[in-house]
Amino acid sequence: MRALGSKDVMARKGNKTRTKKPVDPLPEEFASLEEAAEFWDTHDTVDYEEFMTDVEFEVDLKPRTHLVTIEGRVYDRVRAVAKKRRVPIDKLVSRWIEEKLRSAA
């Protein structure tokens, strides 16, 4: 094991300091998603920042939550059924509404 020299010890990027090390060349193109996954599972993206470009994109996060008022006695009955079936109340109610809408169509 050799000691690191001053020219290969420090690489400064912002406030981060890291040891320079040789990295595998970045392939021009990956043959498959599996090949890309294998590469990035074994390599650090920080070592390839010079090849990356900024991108902008929008994300439409779903599902959205909507509040619906129901009577207390109805809620109690729904809660009891959900507990018996061991499912979250919101999932049970959503499922019931979807079933009712399908049959109404």
LUMLOTI-962983 format. One record per residue: residue number from 1; residue in one letter; x, y, z of N, C-alpha, C in turn. Coordinates in Angstrom, 2 decimals. Each point is the difference from the previous one (the first is absolute). Last residue first. Example, Ala and Ser with C-alpha at 12.3 -4.5 7.8 and 13.67 -1.06 7.14 Angstrom:
<lumtis>
> 2 S 12.85 -2.25 7.08 0.82 1.19 0.06 -0.77 1.09 0.73
> 1 A 0.29 -5.72 -0.07 -0.89 1.19 0.00 0.90 1.20 0.00
</lumtis>
This chain:
<lumtis>
> 105 A -72.55 2.55 -13.75 0.31 0.43 -1.37 -0.75 -0.73 -1.06
> 104 A 0.07 -0.80 4.88 -0.92 1.07 -0.40 0.18 0.40 -1.46
> 103 S 2.80 -3.24 2.22 -1.35 -0.55 -0.15 -1.01 1.05 -0.45
> 102 R 4.48 1.34 0.85 -0.02 -0.98 -1.10 -1.40 -0.54 -0.23
> 101 L 0.67 2.83 3.70 0.05 0.75 -1.25 -0.01 -0.93 -1.21
> 100 K 0.25 -1.91 4.31 -1.32 0.61 -0.21 -0.03 0.77 -1.31
> 99 E 4.12 -1.84 1.35 -0.96 -1.07 -0.32 -1.38 0.58 -0.32
> 98 E 3.32 3.00 1.54 0.30 -0.49 -1.36 -0.98 -1.08 -0.44
> 97 I -0.30 1.51 4.43 -0.47 1.04 -0.93 0.26 -0.43 -1.44
> 96 W 1.65 -2.78 3.42 -1.47 -0.03 -0.05 -0.54 1.02 -1.00
> 95 R 4.65 -0.02 0.83 -0.40 -1.21 -0.71 -1.53 -0.06 -0.15
> 94 S 1.80 3.45 2.60 0.30 0.21 -1.42 -0.44 -1.19 -0.83
> 93 V -0.36 -0.38 4.67 -0.99 0.94 -0.53 0.24 0.24 -1.48
> 92 L 3.16 -2.66 2.24 -1.29 -0.67 -0.04 -1.06 0.90 -0.63
> 91 K 4.28 1.80 0.81 0.04 -0.98 -1.10 -1.35 -0.69 -0.16
> 90 D 0.55 2.99 3.63 -0.03 0.72 -1.28 0.03 -0.95 -1.19
> 89 I 0.38 -1.79 4.43 -1.33 0.53 -0.28 -0.05 0.67 -1.37
> 88 P 3.52 -3.96 0.90 -0.18 1.40 0.38 -1.38 0.50 -0.43
> 87 V 0.56 -5.18 1.13 0.40 0.91 -1.07 -0.18 1.43 0.50
> 86 R -1.36 -4.52 2.00 1.41 0.39 0.15 0.51 0.79 -1.20
> 85 R -4.52 -1.77 1.24 0.68 -0.44 -1.22 1.50 0.29 0.02
> 84 K -2.73 1.36 3.66 -0.26 -1.43 -0.16 0.76 -0.56 -1.21
> 83 K 0.10 4.65 0.73 0.77 -0.69 1.03 -0.15 -1.51 -0.15
> 82 A -2.60 2.71 -2.78 1.42 0.10 -0.38 0.88 -0.76 1.00
> 81 V -4.59 0.39 0.97 0.22 -0.91 -1.13 1.47 0.00 -0.40
> 80 A -1.27 3.04 3.33 -0.13 -1.37 0.50 0.25 -1.02 -1.12
> 79 R -0.14 4.59 -1.11 1.21 -0.30 0.78 -0.04 -1.44 0.50
> 78 V -3.83 1.65 -2.14 1.10 -0.20 -0.97 1.28 -0.39 0.73
> 77 R -3.65 1.18 2.67 -0.27 -1.27 -0.68 1.12 -0.33 -1.00
> 76 D 0.15 4.17 2.19 0.22 -1.08 0.97 -0.20 -1.37 -0.64
> 75 Y -1.03 3.85 -2.55 1.44 -0.16 0.18 0.30 -1.16 0.95
> 74 V -4.43 1.26 -0.51 0.47 -0.67 -1.22 1.50 -0.26 0.12
> 73 R -2.00 2.48 3.41 -0.43 -1.41 0.09 0.44 -0.79 -1.22
> 72 G 0.88 4.71 0.11 0.78 -0.75 0.98 -0.37 -1.47 0.07
> 71 E -0.71 2.79 -4.58 -0.56 -0.01 1.36 0.84 -0.90 0.90
> 70 I 2.37 2.46 -4.12 -1.01 -1.05 0.18 -0.47 0.04 1.45
> 69 T 3.06 3.05 -3.99 -0.64 -0.06 1.30 -1.02 -1.13 0.02
> 68 V 4.71 0.68 -2.84 -1.44 -0.13 -0.16 -0.59 -0.14 1.39
> 67 L 4.97 1.50 -2.72 -0.76 -0.23 1.22 -1.49 -0.03 -0.31
> 66 H 4.60 -1.26 -2.94 -1.18 0.87 0.04 -0.79 -0.35 1.25
> 65 T 5.23 -0.78 -2.47 -0.92 -0.26 1.10 -1.13 1.02 -0.04
> 64 R 3.36 -2.31 -3.97 -0.32 1.20 0.76 -1.01 -0.37 1.08
> 63 P 3.90 -3.27 -2.39 -1.37 0.45 0.02 -0.15 1.28 0.82
> 62 K 3.60 0.36 -2.78 -1.31 -0.58 0.22 0.16 -1.11 1.01
> 61 L 2.89 4.45 -2.33 -0.08 -1.03 1.02 -1.44 -0.44 0.20
> 60 D 2.98 2.22 -3.93 -1.39 0.06 0.45 -0.18 -1.14 0.98
> 59 V 4.39 2.94 -2.02 -0.50 -1.24 0.58 -1.42 0.24 0.46
> 58 E 3.92 2.21 -3.68 -1.11 0.18 0.93 -0.46 -1.35 0.48
> 57 F 5.02 2.03 -1.89 -1.17 -0.83 -0.24 -1.05 0.29 1.05
> 56 E 5.37 1.30 -2.16 -1.19 0.46 0.72 -1.14 -0.92 -0.35
> 55 V 5.78 -0.31 0.11 -1.26 -0.18 -0.70 -1.12 0.55 0.87
> 54 D 5.86 0.00 -0.66 -1.20 0.34 0.76 -1.23 -0.23 -0.87
> 53 T 4.55 -2.88 -0.65 -0.58 1.29 -0.34 -1.24 0.22 0.85
> 52 M 4.95 -3.19 0.03 -1.43 0.19 0.26 -0.45 1.40 -0.37
> 51 F 4.56 -1.84 -0.01 -0.77 -0.52 -1.14 -1.50 0.26 0.14
> 50 E 3.24 1.13 3.41 0.35 0.77 -1.20 -0.78 -0.44 -1.24
> 49 E -0.31 -2.30 4.28 -0.75 1.25 -0.07 0.28 0.80 -1.27
> 48 Y 1.50 -4.51 1.99 -0.37 0.23 -1.40 -0.78 1.30 -0.19
> 47 D 1.49 -1.91 4.26 1.19 -0.15 -0.84 -0.27 0.32 -1.46
> 46 V -3.49 -0.06 3.25 0.88 1.15 0.27 1.24 -0.06 -0.89
> 45 T -3.21 -3.58 0.19 -0.30 1.06 -0.97 0.89 1.23 0.20
> 44 D 1.36 -5.14 1.16 -0.54 1.17 0.67 -0.21 1.12 -1.02
> 43 H -0.03 -5.72 -0.47 0.75 1.24 -0.22 -0.72 1.17 0.67
> 42 T -1.70 -4.57 -0.26 1.40 -0.19 0.40 0.86 1.24 -0.21
> 41 D -4.68 -0.31 -1.12 0.03 -0.68 1.30 1.42 -0.11 0.52
> 40 W -0.84 1.70 -4.34 -0.24 1.00 1.04 -0.10 -0.61 1.39
> 39 F 0.68 -2.91 -3.77 1.06 1.01 0.03 -0.19 0.95 1.18
> 38 E -3.37 -3.19 -0.83 1.22 -0.65 0.50 1.13 1.02 0.14
> 37 A -3.98 1.42 -2.06 -0.20 -0.21 1.44 1.24 -0.61 0.64
> 36 A -0.05 0.45 -4.67 0.09 1.32 0.64 -0.13 -0.14 1.51
> 35 E -0.68 -3.86 -2.52 1.41 0.40 -0.07 0.21 1.35 0.67
> 34 E -4.41 -1.54 -0.41 0.73 -0.83 0.95 1.48 0.37 0.04
> 33 L -2.84 1.95 -3.21 -0.22 0.59 1.32 0.77 -0.77 1.06
> 32 S 2.10 -0.27 -4.83 -1.30 -0.31 0.61 -0.14 0.75 1.32
> 31 A 3.74 0.64 -2.91 -0.74 -0.92 -0.87 -1.39 -0.29 0.54
> 30 F 2.89 4.66 0.66 -0.20 -1.30 0.65 -0.86 -0.86 -0.91
> 29 E 3.58 4.17 -1.21 -1.39 -0.44 0.02 -0.05 -1.35 0.71
> 28 E 3.99 2.49 -0.01 -0.76 0.90 -0.88 -1.48 -0.31 0.10
> 27 P 3.15 -1.18 4.22 -0.36 -0.50 -1.34 -0.77 1.05 -0.79
> 26 L 3.69 1.08 3.77 -1.46 -0.05 -0.13 -0.34 -0.50 -1.40
> 25 P 4.61 -1.26 2.77 -0.60 0.93 -0.96 -1.52 -0.21 -0.06
> 24 D 2.64 -0.97 4.56 -0.25 -0.66 -1.29 -0.59 1.02 -0.96
> 23 V 3.24 1.72 3.91 -1.36 -0.49 -0.19 -0.11 -0.66 -1.37
> 22 P 3.94 1.57 4.08 -0.32 -0.29 -1.39 -1.43 -0.55 -0.10
> 21 K 1.14 3.42 3.86 0.29 -1.40 -0.30 -0.34 -0.24 -1.45
> 20 K 0.57 4.09 4.20 -0.11 -0.32 -1.43 0.34 -1.46 -0.19
> 19 T -2.15 2.14 4.52 1.23 -0.52 -0.57 -0.23 -0.30 -1.47
> 18 R -2.76 3.89 2.69 0.08 -1.45 -0.16 1.33 -0.38 -0.63
> 17 T -3.46 4.23 2.24 1.37 -0.38 -0.29 0.02 -1.51 -0.13
> 16 K -3.81 4.39 -0.10 0.32 -1.41 0.15 1.46 -0.24 -0.36
> 15 N -2.61 4.15 -0.35 0.57 -0.21 1.33 0.43 -1.44 0.22
> 14 G -0.14 1.49 -4.91 -0.81 0.70 0.99 0.69 -0.11 1.35
> 13 K 2.51 -2.77 -2.51 -1.26 0.23 -0.72 -0.92 0.65 1.00
> 12 R 5.52 -1.72 -0.62 -1.00 0.82 0.68 -1.18 0.24 -0.92
> 11 A 4.16 -3.70 0.97 -0.78 0.57 -1.09 -1.11 0.80 0.67
> 10 M 4.98 -2.48 1.65 -1.19 0.82 0.17 -0.61 0.44 -1.32
> 9 V 3.83 -3.16 0.31 -0.76 -0.12 1.24 -1.31 0.77 -0.04
> 8 D 3.78 -0.41 -3.31 -1.14 -0.90 -0.17 -0.85 -0.14 1.26
> 7 K 3.90 2.89 -0.34 -0.76 0.27 -1.22 -1.19 -0.95 -0.19
> 6 S 3.11 -0.36 3.73 -0.85 1.18 0.11 -0.84 0.24 -1.25
> 5 G 1.38 -5.04 1.14 0.72 1.25 -0.15 -0.96 1.18 0.02
> 4 L -0.40 -5.06 2.39 -0.51 0.89 -1.04 0.82 1.28 -0.03
> 3 A 1.83 -4.95 1.48 -0.59 1.22 0.54 -0.46 0.87 -1.15
> 2 R 0.20 -5.44 -0.43 0.83 1.20 -0.06 -0.73 1.18 0.62
> 1 M 0.10 -5.70 0.35 -0.84 1.17 0.00 0.89 1.24 0.00
</lumtis>
